[in-house]
Amino acid sequence: MCDCIVAGDLNCNLDSGEQAAALISGFIRSSSLSRCDHLFPSDTLATYINPHLNQQSYIDYMLTSAPDSLLVFNVLYPDLNFLDHLPLCATFKLHDSATESSKDGSPVDSATARLHKRLRWDKGYRTTYYSYTSVLKSMICMCDTVTDSLRGSVNRGTVPCDGNYQCFVDKIYSEVVRVLNKVAQLFVPQKHKNFYKFWWSEELKIVNAASVESNNMRKALGKPHPSLKKGSNAEPCIGVFFVRRQNVKCYRIPTTYTKPY
């Protein structure tokens, strides 16, 4: 039997004592589920906040059948949130089937438990990578010296048969590969195919920056009520704030993009 995680808006406060809350709580107990907000209690009083209607309540929950795997649970208060629900965030310790052992105790490699990752050179620090790998120049020079010596022996017809040359070249090759891999691990991220948002563009960067600016302005003004619009008795700066926020919301994102990978 596999473990499960259930999260969402249940449209009722499970601690209210109402009939709907009692039915859902009974289902949670019969299904051997645990509430994450009980496992990690907090002072959060509401996950639904609607300033227009002057209403708030705790109606969003996360349930799990593996309470021992829950590491952290929080109700977040993001700087940018155009919804009237607060996001729930949980960290679970997942079981990695790739580390399972067979009956004889040997490790079992499960291909389905791993995602193939690739080096994303377009996201890495290539200048730093080139700087660190410059130490390989001395090794290459040493390899060139051995190659020249071997070439001279061939011309003289006195090629050595003790294998020292081959061992030396193999050692240099292994060292070069080791250095390249080590530096790549430090400065080039390894991610699976769809990890990065390939659709992210300059237009989205502009919208995101404008949204952050409007949100910072709102916080600086003490988070004014949305009903204070331009033309009312509100301060002029508040009216400007809401005009900017509406412009951000109405910005149309181009739908044509090209997937690079």
Secondary structure by P-SEA (a helix, b strand, c coil): ccccccccccccccccccaaaaaaaaaaaaacccccccccccccccccccccccccccccccccccccccccccccccccccccbbbbbbbbbcccccccccccccbbbbcccccbbbbcccccaaaaaaaaaccaaaaaaaaaaaaaaaaaaaaaccccccaaaaaaaaaaaaaaaaaaaaaaaacbbbbccccccccccaaaaaaaaaaaaaaaaaaaaccccccccccccccaaaaaaaaaaaaaaaccccccccccc
